[in-house]
Amino acid sequence: MGRELDGAPAILVLGDASASVVDIQYADRDVGRMMRDIGISVGTRVGEDRLGTNALATPAATGRDVLLRGHEHSVAAFSSFVCYGHPVVHPVTRRLEGVFSISYRTENEHPLLRPLGRRVARDIQDRLRLDTDHARQRLLSAFQAATRRRAHAVMAIGQGLVLSTPPALDLLHPADQSAVRAWAETTGPPTETVRRLTLTSGRAVLLRCTRPDGTDGMLIHIAPDQDAPRGDTVRTIGAARPLLIVGEPGSGRTTEARRAAGAGADTLDASDVVDQDEQAWARAAERLLESPGPAVVVENLPYLTEHLVALLARFLRGTPRDVVLTTTPGDHLETTHAPLVAVCAARRDLVPLRHRRHEIAPLTARMLADIVGAGRVRLTNETVRILTEQPWHGNLTELNEVVQVLADIRSVGDITPSDLPFSHRNAPSVSSPFHKAEREIILAAIEAAGGNKLQAARALGVSRSTLYNRMRALHIY
């Protein structure tokens, strides 16, 4: 299209889905110089949060084309241009891939500006479809080659394409399938990756993921995890004592500690220091740790002062018991509580739930099955997608609270996004503090209005169309 300009005073700009400029074409040097003077070049991010309404950012935020003349731009530097922007949506996945914009100086506005812009956007989408067809064919060939042996459990996941062998379908619950798809979609470029996954049935499997050449998809081989613990085997700390378990609040520190310590373990909670003086807590710790007996779980180390840390470290060096300690992560492990870290023979760091997104679907399904019974409810794919994209600051505790709400609402059938608590009904994808604050304000206004968008817009002092635009930009559905 740039070659076809033939000296016309037009500028073609291609942006990605985040409204960053990836290419600029122009035939008129004066017009090109004007764009450079206002700071628009390859790599420039022109999002609405930075430059307000413009022909790249606004289509990316709203999913609609836009024609802006002069003063309609938020930035005065663009006032000498008339710009048309059209979103480029992948014809298969329906995801926003980028935005195409065509601009003229205001006095040179072309009467076919809008049709020209639509034509280029359509050409790009046709190319995406063609590329997808070729990639699909290559992925299908790789899948067929991998499934020559009928007993193999194999999945192929690509753009708008999911293939599974019968053994894979028999092995994976719908929630497991969603978890595998979520993991595949977030797996990076490496040609081969291996990940362990515990299915909703409790069975542990290994996922070996490869990316066939010339495709954007994944080929996933599913096999039993031979190294996984079997049955109800209780893991004990054995010779590695004391054991330090580090995890965020709600990540299952206590559960992991009791599993490691074994049945009948005694508990010593450092948070009790708040209700009793340090001497009383130290005496209780000394009595417990200096006498023989079952393992001891020492919880909540951050509550201990330097004096108690020194005493506990001394008790641990001479105790005849197995000991498991739990704590939150942080700098305190390298400062105030470093002596306890040093005395521990082993350490286990619990991965936050937001870093185990592929496990969220099977975890949720198992929790629901424990409450309402196996096979009575099913998470839809959209529900799984929203759940996996939550930040989960409260980890497993927060997930359990959400599951309790779902069980109260629906005891049979499909669980849809509308069944989720209002606080977890949308998938946040904004990262800047400004957008996070804006998102929270809009959600609070909608909740206060009982879901009525018009009332929420009035309370916020904006028009309903502006509210809908910001909701789309912030992924509030």
N, C-alpha and C positions, 0 to 999 in steps of 0.2 A: 504494500500500500504506500510505503514511503517513496518507492521508486515512481509510483504513478502520480505523485503530487505535481511534478513537472513545473516547479517554480511557484506553485500556489502558496499564499501566505497562511498556511495551515501548519499545525503542530499535532503530531500523533504521539500519545503517551500511553504506555502499557504499565499497569501497576499490578502487584500481587494482592493476595487476599487481605493483607494487613495495610494496604494502601501505601506501599513503598514503591517508588518508581524503579522499574527494571529495564525500560527501554524508551528512548525518545527519537523520533524521526521528524525532520523538517527540511524543506527545500529553500525557504527564504531565510537568508542569513540574519536580516534585521529582526525577524520574529524570533529566531533562535537565540539571538543575543538578548532580547527582552526576557526570555525565559531564564537564561543564565543569570541575568541581573537580579531577578527576584528570587534566586536561589533554588530553582527547580532543575535537578540533574539526576542522573542514574544513582540510586541509593538513597535519595531524599525520601523521608517518610512524611506524607502529607495527610495523616489521619485527622479526623474531625477534632480530636482532643488537642491537636497542635494548631491547625489552620482553619478550623470551623468548616462550614459548608463549602465543598468544592467538588469538581467533577470526577475525582478519583475516590475520595473518602466517602462521600455520601452514597453512591451506589453500593460500595462495599458494606456500609452500615445498614442500608435499608433493603438491599436486594432488588432495587428498582432503578431504571434509567432516569437521568435528570438532565435538563437543559438550563444552564445558568447564564444570564446576561449581565455583564458589567457589575452593577452595584449589588446584584443578588449574591455575589460571593461574600464570604465573611471577611476576607482579607482585602484591603484596599488595593494592594499591589496587583490583584487579578482583575481590577475593575475595567481594564482596557481590553479584556478578552470576553468572547462568548464561547462557552465550552459545553460540549455534550459528552456525558459519560454513560457507559452501559456495562452492567455486570457480566462477567463471563462465568457461566455456570456449567459444571461438567455434565454432559448429557446423560451419563450413566449413573454417577453417584449423587447427582443433584447438589453437590457441594460447590460453594463459591471458590473458583480458582483464581480470579483476578478481576481487573476492570480495564476496559479500553476507553480512552478519551480522545476526542478530536476537538481542536480549538482553533478559532480564527480571531484576528483583531476585530473589535466590535464593528468598525466601519467596513470591514470586508466580509461580514457574515454571509455564509453560503446558504441558499434556500434549501439545499438538500443535506444540511448538516446532520440532522437526525437519521435519515435513511442511510447515509454513508457510515455513520457510527454503528448502526445496527448490522449493516452488512459485514463489517470487519469482525464484530463480536461473534456473528453467526459463523463466519469462516473459521475463527479460532475454535469454536465449539465443534464444528465438523471435523477439524483436525484432531481434536481430543477424542472424538468418537472413533475415528479411523485408527489412531494409535492404540486405543483401548481394545479394538477388535483384534489387532495384531497381537497385543500383549495377552489377551484372553486365549487366543489360539495356542500361543507358546505355553501358557500356564496349563491349559487343558492337555497338551501333549506331555508335559512333565507329570501331571497327575496320572495320566493313563500309563506312563512308564513305571510310576511308583506303585501302581495297583495291579500289577500283573499277577501277584500272589493274592488271592482273594481273602486270605485270612488277615491281611494287614489293615490296621486302623489308620487311615490317612485322611487328611482334610486339605483342600486347596482354597485359599482365601485371596481374592483379588478385588479389583474395582467392580462393584455390582455383581460379584460372582462368589458363590460358596458351594463347593463340591465336597461330598463326604462318602466314604465307602460304607457298606452296611455294618461292618464291625465297629466303625467309628460312631455311627448312629446308635447302635446297641449299647455302646459304652458310655456315651455322653448324654446326660440329662440336658434339656433345653437351656438351663442356667449354665451348665458346663460349656455348652456350645457358645453361648454369649461371652463367657469368660475367655475362651480360647480366641474368639474373634477380637475381643478387646485387647488381649495381649499381642496378637499378631499385628494389629493396627498401630500399636505403639512401639513395636520392635524396630530398632534402627537398621542401618545399612548392612551390618555384618552378614556374610554369606551363610553362616550357620550359628544358631544359638540353641542352647538347651535350657529348659526351665522345668522345675518340678511343680506339680499341681495336685492338690487334694480335691477329688471330685465330691459332689454332693452325697454320693453313696459312702464316702469315707475312704474310698480306694485311692491310693497314691499312684500317679502316673508321671512319666517323663515325656515332655514335648520337645521333639527335635525339629527345629524350624529352619528351613533353607529357602533362599530366594533364587528361583531359577533365572538364568541369564535372559535379559531382554524383557523382563516382566516387572510389574510393580506389586506382584502378589507374593504369597507365601505358601510353601508346601510344608505341611506339618505331619510328622509321623508320631503316633501315640503308642507308647509301650508301657507295661507295668514297671513301677519303680522297685527294683529288686532290693535296694538298700533301705527302703522305708521300714519303720518299726511295724511289726505285725501284732494283731490281736490287741489285748489290753496290757501289753508289756509296760511296766512302770519304769521310767527312766530315773536313775539315781545318779548322784554326782560322783560316787565311787571315790577313786583316788584323787580326783581333781577337786580339792577343797581348800579354802572356801570358794564358792562359786558366786560371781557377781552378775546379776541380771539387770541390764540397763534398757529402759524403754520409756516412751512418752506416756502421759496419763491416759488410761483407757486402753493401752496396748496389750494388756493381759499379763502384766508383770507378776501379779499374785498367783494367777493360774499356773504360769510357767514355773514359778518358784515352788509351789506345792507339788507339781508334777515331778520336778527334779529332786525335791527332798524326800518324796515318798509318803506313804500313809503314816498317820500318827505323828507328824512333825509338830513341834512346838512353835509358837509364834512370839516374836519380840518386836513390838511396833515402836519405832523411834518417834512417831507423832505423839505418843503418850507423854513425851517431855513437856508438851504444852500444858497438860493438866496436872503434872506433878513436878517436883523440883528435880534437878539434875542428879543429886545424890541418890534419891529414891530409885530413879531409873537405872543408875549405874549399879546399885546393889542388886536389883532384880536381874540385870544382865549378867552380873558376876555369878549369882547363885545358879542361873540356868546354864551358863556356858562352862562352869568349872566342874559340874557333876556329869557323870556318864548318862546316856539316854538316847532317845531318837534324835533325828536331825532337827535343826532349828532354822526357822525362816526369820531373818531380820529385815523388816520392811521400812521404807521411807527414810533412807539415810540422810537426805537433805535437812532433816530437822535436827540433826546432831551438831552441837557446837564443837569447836576445836578440842576442848577439854575431853568431851565424851568420845570424840573420834580417836584420840590417843588411847583412852582407856579401852575402848572396844577393840582396837587393833591389838592391844596387849592380850586381851582375853582370847582373841581369835588365834593367836600364835600358840597358845597352850591348851586350847579346848580339846577334849576327847571326842567331841561330837562333829558330825558333818554339818556345815552351815551354808545357807544360801542367803545372799543379801540382795535387796532390790533398791533401785534408785532411778531417778529421772536423769536424762543426759544433760550435759552442760559443763561450763567452765569449772564448776565446783569440784568436779572429779579430778582436776589438775591442780587445785588449790586446797581448799578447806578439807576435802575428803580424799585427797591423794593418798594418805597413809593406809586407808582401807582398800583402795584400789591396788596398792603395792602388795598388801598381804594376801590378796586373793590369787589362787592358783589358776583360775579359769574365769573367763568372762563371756557372757552371751548377750549380744545386742539384738533387741527385738526391732524388726523393721516396721515403721509406721504403716498404717493401712493405706494411706495415699500412695505409697511406693509399692503396694501389692495389689494394684487395681485388678489384675487378672483373677484374684481370689475373692473379690467382693461378691460376685454373682453366686458362686457355690456356697460361700459363707452365709449369705442372706437366705438362700434356699434351704440350707440345713437348719438355720435358726427357725425359719417358718415351719419346717417339717416337725421340729421338736414341739412347737406350740399347737399347730392346727392339725398335724398329721401328715404323713408322707403322701405326695401325689394329689393333695386337695387344691393347692394353689400353684399358679405358674407366673413367673415374672416375664412380662413382654420384653422384646428386645429394646424398645425405647426406654422402658423403666430401667433395665440393666444399664443402658448407656448413661442415663442421668445419674444413677447411683455411682457408677464408676468414676464419674467426673467431679464428684463432690470432694471438697478438701479434707473432710474427716479429721478435723482437729481433735475430736474426742475419741478417735480410733474405734476399737471394738465396742467400747461402752456406748458411744454415740450410735453405732450401727445397731446394737441391740435395742436401743430405745426406739429407733425408726422401725425395726422389725415388730416390736410390741404394738406400735400404732397400726401397722399394716394388718397384723393379726386381729386386732379389735375391729378394723373396718371390714375386712374380707376374709372369710374362712373357707371359701371355695371359689374356683374360677381364676380368671386372669387378673393380675395386679397391673394396673395401668398407671401412667404418671400422675393422673388426677387423684389416685389413692394415696400418693406420698404425702407426708406432712408438708405444709406450705413452705417451711424453711428448707426443704430438700426437693422441691418440685421442679427446680430449674437447674440446669448445668452451668455453673459459672465458668466463663472462660476469659474473664478480664483479669489483668494482673496489676495494673497501676493502682496506687492507693486512691487516686481521684475516682477512677471508674468503680472501684470496690465501694467507696462511700456513696457514689451516685446510685449504684445498684441496690444497696441496703435501704436508701431513702425511698426509692421507687417501690421496692417490695413492701416496706412498712406502710406506705400510703395505700397500696392496693389491698393489703390485709385489713387496714383500718376501714377501708370502704367496702369491706365484705366481698371483694373481687370485682366491684363495679369500676371499670376503667374510666368512665366519664367522671364519676365522683372523685376518683383518685387524681385525675388530671386537674380538676378544679381546685382540689386541696393543694396541689403542687404549684398552681398558678400558671399552667401551660395548657396549650390546646390538646385535644385528644390525639390529633395526628402527630404532634411532637412527642407525646408520651409513647405512642406506638413505635415511632422511629427510634427512640432511645431504648425501648424494650427490645426491639430487634437487634440493635447494636450491642446491647448488653446480654443478649441471649436469655431474655426473660420470656417464658411462654405461658 
